[in-house]
């Protein structure tokens, strides 16, 4: 037995035949709306004014910056400071807590 399924999009604004589904997000909520070509262009035109000056946060952008386990401290700077002060420090690995405390107190 053969089946034929036809999906027809209806414009969510006026009930006419829609040509596409448009996705957008605002205030942390994502939306999807079926629109005819004229309404889709109108929506894009209105949003383009704001999108042109907005900062893109989603989509195919850069991955978010990773925080270091040292709480954001510059380990290279801490090691260099410790060596300059004659404080014994490992060249690699975790920086000892007492060295971190001394560095924080000095800065």
N, C-alpha and C positions, 0 to 999 in steps of 0.2 A: 504494500500500500504506500503510495506516495503522498507526501504532505507538502503544502506550500504555505509558508508563513510570511505574511506581509506586515511589516511594522511601519506605521505612519506616525511621523512626529507632528504634534500640534503645538503651535505657538502658545506659550503659557500666558502671554499678555492679552492676545485678542482672539485666540481660537483658530486662526487661519493655519494653513499648512506650514510647518516649520521646516527649515532647511538644515539646521544643525543644532547640536547641543553645546552650549557654552559653559565652561567651568570658570569660577572665580572664587576668591576668598576675601573676607574682610573681618577684622576684629577676631581673628582666630577661628572663624567658622568658614567651612568650604561649602560652596553652592554650585548647583548645576541647573541650567534652565534651557528649555527648548525654545528656539527663536527662529523667525523667518529671517531672510537675509537683511532686510531693512532694519529690523530691531537689533540684530546681532551687530551690524555696523554702528548703529546708534550707541549701543552699550560700549563697544570698543572705543568709540570716539570720546565719550564722556570719561571713561576710565583712563584713556591715554594721557590726558592732561595731568592726572595725578601720578600715573606710572612713570611719566617722563622725569619727575623730580623725586621719586621715591627710591628707597634702597631695596634692592631685590634680596629676599631672604630665603626663598625656596627654589625649587626647580633644579636646574643643572648648574648650580653655583659651586663655589668652593666648599669642601667639607668644613665643619666647624673646627675651630682651633682646639687642640687638646691641652688640657692642663697637666702640668708636670706633678709628680708625686711630692716634689719639694715645696708645694704650695705656691708655685710661681716664682721662686727665688732663682736668680741667675747663678747656677752652680759653677760656671766658669769664673765668674767674678769672685765668688766665695773662695774657690780654690786658689786663685791668684792672690787674693788678700791674705789668706792663711799662710801661703808660702812666703809672701813679703814680710809677714809678721813673725816668721819662724815657727809657726804652729804646725806640728806634724799632721799631715792629711794624706789620705789615699789618693792616688792619681785617678782612680776610677771607682765606680760604685757609689754607695750611699755616703753622704757626708755625715760625720758624727754629730750628734745632737749638741754636744758642748761647743763644737766649732760653729755650728749654726747660731747658738745663743750668743757667743762672743761677737760674731759678725753682726747680728741684729743689734746688739748693744752699742757697737762702734758706729753703726749707721742709723 
